[in-house]
Amino acid sequence: MVTPARIDRDEVFLEVTKSICPVCKSVIDAEVNVRDDKVYLRKRCRDHGPFEALVYGDAQMYMDSLRFNKPGTLPLETQTEAVDGCPLDCGLCPEHKQHACVALIEVNSNCNLDCPVCFADSGHQPDGFSLDAGQVETMIDTFVRAEGEPEVLMFSGGEPSIHPEIVEFIAMAKRKGVRQAVLNTNGIRLARDAGFAEQLAEHGTGIYLQFDGLRPETHLALRGVDLRETKVRALAACEAAGLTASLVAAVDRDSNLAELGDILRFGFEHPAVRSVVFQPITNAGRHISFDPLTRLTNSDVVHTIVEQMPETFRVSDFFPVPCCFPTCRSVTYLLIDGDDVVPVPRVLNVDEHLDYITNRALPDPAIKEALERLWSASAVPGTTVTAEQLECATCAIDLPAAATALAEKAFMIVIQDFQDPYTLNVKQLMKCCVEQLTPDGRMIPFCAYNSVGYREEVREQLTGVPVPPIVPNAIPLQPILATSDHGSRVAVAPGAERSRDQRNIGRRR
């Protein structure tokens, strides 16, 4: 009699966690595994079956990043009670592990574009909302009470620049003690309104400029219109007004992955640009169809940058940020002097300075002397100067006041992979430091807001118009998907619908 031989699994099991079903948003068990040197999250819904998604394209980088996980800082105030557990009690509930380094206010849902890619599901829509000053003040006050001295408040949308009171909202944030107000914009008004940049400059506003690439086909694929000239004019307006800008690229494997090096070179050369932010497309809201098993991850972006600019970068130049969960965001600093570009990790042992960037979006001036050796005046290791201000190490926001010789040479690259309904991992979510402010006084972790159903709930509250549950436009789900009125996808198969009394939010099985 032949004894059956045991067979090893083709993967290494790492952990059990909680996630949600991408279709019905029920809270379900999930597990994280390593297979073929990549990290995957797998889960099963009793109604909609199994789901699996790639969460990190380099398993070694994933494991190495975990040593960057540092204790969080508690907020001064939470807004909800812990009743059903994460992610159903947002927020913030007392079980959340980190304060808010950055908060966002979506001042409207309307936009002067109808982009094929929009996690907010915005555009030229008749059933949208536009916040008034009272609502915005309530949201800012929530942020102030929770943080005491809030660091970064980002105004977003829709397209926030088309809100008639956007400058007043920014001024209000500054009056209430927010250190840095940031405008998240497509740049159209900056390019067309001659005085807009000057108005923003009066309040030291940071510019978070949508900038997906330099080819017309990239703009057509991601934005539906060629915006290259608009971006150039917007940046010229920033330069003339003394505003500093971050170029923010939504990165898609098939649309603009080949342009990462070109975007960086463009940013290095433009006097108004101090950082570039690469965000793998968030598969929430309205977006291009995707394969969850080949989706773009942080490590893929790092490797691509190194491949496209081998003369400048190596993988070890990028390090995880300990403010949030370390697999969510990677960063590097550069010193740029003419044609010389030196990544700071080449001249600094990053581990020695993690405590200084762990739980803040903007630098504490008290740490200046401790970080003097970080910088090189002539891009040559060993020649140090004093840093009057540091770039934001955690959230890709730089300081307009940092107009020193050092700041003229400093540049930052950030890679941020936001979670979606396929990849949501409660372990990571509980340390999120980017919070969405809502008019009813909550601070909801950004990835929960976009994935669990909170966005639909808040939009319905603000407009009075029912908003169906949004389902990711994933290739395996195509047989059950239909297009919503806003362009996102909804489930139409029997069993996918949920009754309205369940608030369109994830639920526990």
BAVEX-543760 format. One record per residue (C-alpha): x, y, z. Coordinates in pm, whole numbers, plus 50000, padded with zeros to 5 digits. Example, Ala and Ser with C-alpha at 12.3 -4.5 7.8 and 13.67 -1.06 7.14 Angstrom:
BEGIN
512304955050780/513674989450714/
This chain:
BEGIN
500005000050000/501395033949896/501355060450168/500035093950035/502695120850038/501955153450209/502285184749996/503435218550121/501245248650059/502435272449790/502255302150027/503395313750369/500665324150611/501355357050791/498275367250986/494505367951032/492795401751022/489415417450942/488295432150610/485035437750420/483245421250132/483775443349824/480145438049719/477985440150033/480565456550266/479945430850540/482825427750788/484525394350732/487655375650835/490695378450611/494195364650598/497495377850468/499785353950280/503055354850086/503135337249750/505735340349475/507505367749675/504345389249681/501835396549958/498135389349912/495005394850122/492355367650091/488825366750234/485435350550181/481915364250207/479175338650272/476945355950014/479445366549747/482235341149769/486025344049783/488135374649703/491875379249680/494005409749605/497665418549581/498605442449860/502405444449819/504445435049514/507675427749706/507355404950008/510815413050142/510095450450135/506795443450312/508475423950592/511315449250624/508825477750660/507275463450976/510235474451190/509205510351111/505945506151301/506035530251597/503535538551874/500905563751773/499775595051955/496275597252096/493995625951988/492755649952254/489155640452177/487325612452000/483925616551838/482265582251851/482015552452084/483475517852025/480385495851984/480625472551685/484375473751629/486525485951342/485565496751079/481965502851190/482475529051462/484255556851268/485215581051395/487415586151555/486515559751809/488585554152126/490155522751977/491865541751695/495645540351734/496775573651587/495835610151589/495115629951271/498255643051103/496125654650809/492405661650786/490365666650470/487215686650403/485355680250079/483715714050027/481635702549730/480855672849510/480715692049181/483715695048954/484745712348632/485915678248506/484295644148474/487395622848516/487245585548435/489205581548761/487685598249070/487485581549410/484995608949515/482655600549224/482465637849140/481625657248824/478915677748658/476095662748863/472705678248950/472405659849284/475595672849442/476315693449753/478215725149840/479095731750203/478345765150366/480555784450607/478735771350912/479315735150813/482975741350738/483445759251070/481935729751255/484345706251079/487385727951151/486355731151516/486155693151540/489695690851408/490945717451651/489335700751952/490855667251856/494335680451784/494785712151986/497235725951729/496185710051399/498965705251150/497535701150800/494025706750667/493425698350303/490465713450115/489225689449851/486115681049652/484845677349384/486965706049271/487345729249572/488605759049372/485175763749212/483515768349552/482785805849580/483985807049942/487105785849917/489515814150000/487385823650302/487445787350418/491255786850397/491435819750590/489105805350854/491345775050900/494365797250954/492505819351205/491555788651404/495145777551437/495675752651154/499375754351071/499105745550703/496075748050473/496355729250144/494265731249827/493795698349642/493125710149288/493165701048921/494675735348851/492075748348605/491175779148808/494825785848888/495535785648515/492585807848419/492005831648711/494825857148719/494285867349081/493505833649239/497105823549313/497755857149481/494705852449703/495935818149808/499435831349870/498095856350124/497295826650348/500405806050274/498325779150102/500045747549986/499075734749640/498395697849587/498225697349208/496765668549010/499555659748764/499315625348606/501875627748328/503245645548024/501605626147740/498205635047593/497045598847605/497665598147982/495395628148036/492715613847809/492765580347987/492645593848342/490955628148304/489055625947976/490705657647836/494245668947755/495245691848044/498965695347976/498865732347893/496555738948188/499065723148427/501905744248285/499915776248330/498815766348681/502415760648786/503455793648630/500815810948841/502135793349151/505685804349073/504655840349015/502715841749344/505375823949550/503275792949609/504925758949639/503315728649479/503265690949510/502725672349183/500235644549257/499985615949008/497345588949013/499365559848877/497825532648662/499825503148531/498475506448177/498185544448153/501175562548300/503495538748486/506085544848213/506115582248295/507255582248657/510805592248571/509615619648337/507295633748605/510165634648853/512535651948611/509865677648535/509395683848907/513125686848973/513405714348713/510355735148802/510995762449063/507495760049214/507625722449277/508965709049606/507635673549599/506045646349387/503395622749521/502675589949344/499355573749435/498495540049280/494935544549158/492465540549442/489985514049332/487035531149497/484435554549352/484775558748975/487805542148821/489205520748542/488545483248553/491345464048723/492575429448811/492915426949191/495765401949153/497925425548944/496985459249096/499765484549144/501345486949491/503905509149666/506785485549603/505935483949232/506215521749213/509555521449395/510985495149163/509695513948859/511315546548968/514625528249016/514315511548675/513555544348499/516185565048684/518965540648777/521535568348770/519725585549059/517885559949272/518155526249433/515455507849628/517135514749962/516635552349909/512935548349996/511775541250349/508365534850510/506765562750711/506035552751073/503285578451127/500685556250961/500995518750924/504375515250750/503145495750447/500805524450352/503325551450265/506955553450153/509095584550122/512515597550032/514185631450055/516495645349789/519035673049782/519055689549440/521795713249333/521765719548958/522155685848787/523215668749110/520515648649286/521455630949609/518945609749804/519265618750173/519385582150290/522815580650122/524165605250382/521895597850680/521045567050882/517265570850868/516705547651163/518395572451395/515795598951316/512525579551304/511325593051638/511345628151496/508965619951211/506795593551374/503625611951470/503695645851299/502845659850960/504905691351007/508235693451188/508715704051545/511205733151542/512745719451860/514335690651669/516225713351430/519645708751584/519245671151607/518675669551232/521355693551113/523505665650977/520665654150751/521425680550491/524315686650257/524825722050125/526445712249797/524995677249753/528295663349878/528185641950192/529855657950490/529155694950427/526235703150654/524065733650704/521335741550957/517745733850852/515335761950944/512415739950850/511955703850750/509775691150473/506745671450594/508085636350637/504735619350676/502125634950454/503815650850152/503035686650252/505915711150252/506235744350432/505935775750217/507905794450487/510945772450431/512575797350195/516105790950311/519085780050107/518445745050234/514815744450131/515765755849782/517665723349747/515305699849933/512815678149746/510565649649854/509015619349683/506045602149848/504335569849745/500895564449898/498725533949837/495235540149976/493195509650069/490065500049876/487235474949935/489425446749802/492525454850007/491085469650329/492955455850629/491595466750967/495065463751122/496345490850890/493165511350907/493345514751285/496575534751253/495405557550971/496535593651024/494545609250737/490985616950844/487925628650651/485955655250839/482175653650808/479535680350880/478045659251161/481285661751360/483085629451279/486685622951174/486595591650957/489805574450843/490225581950474/490355545950354/487275536750558/485425566950419/486075555550061/485635518150110/483145509150383/480175530450275/480625562350477/481065583450163/477705572150028/476065577850366/477395613450403/476545622850046/473015610350096/472705630650417/473925662250244/471845659349927/468745640250035/469215618349726/469615580549778/473125568349694/473465531249612/476385511149750/479455515649527/481235483949418/484825482649284/485115480548905/487055448048931/487345423948640/486055393848844/482915413748937/481975425148586/479035400548551/477185416848842/478065453648780/476045482148635/476965518848595/475555543348848/474305578348770/477725592048870/479785567648663/480845544148942/479665508048957/476885492049159/475885455649202/472715443849034/472805406249088/470205390549321/471445390349678/473755420049629/471185446049731/470795456250094/467845472750259/468075510150319/467775506250697/471305492350704/472645527250629/474745516550333/477635509150569/479595477450633/478095453650884/479355425251100/478405389651024/
